[in-house]
Amino acid sequence: MPHRQDVLTKVFYCDPMSFWQKGRLEKNHEFIRYILPKGTSFDSLTEQKVNLMMNHINSTARASLNSCTPFHLALLLLDAKLMSLMDLRSVPADQIHLKPDLIK
């Protein structure tokens, strides 16, 4: 009897400099570069710093999401307990900080 292997993860690659292949993900790249400008080393990044950065980015409302935040939409699709376990937290709009000193 053949062994069934479930696909748990799919990986998609985009061509370099091909922003049109990334869809709405490109806005996240723009926000990441506000915090980590081009030329900045990623060597000092920790999981906690990346989570902090992404919590701020994903708490930023987007016109493309009808003024919702990615975090708010994720709450509709994912279990809140899972988000908590992954240290994904909403940042109040007046506390969002998308500058390099966020993770210093």
Sequence and secondary structure as in RCSB ss.txt:
>XXXX:A:sequence
MPHRQDVLTKVFYCDPMSFWQKGRLEKNHEFIRYILPKGTSFDSLTEQKVNLMMNHINSTARASLNSCTPFHLAL
LLLDAKLMSLMDLRSVPADQIHLKPDLIK
>XXXX:A:secstr
               TT GGGSTTHHHHHHHHHHHS TT   TT  HHHHHHHHHHHTTS BGGGTTB HHHHHH
HHS HHHHHHTT     GGG   SGGGG 
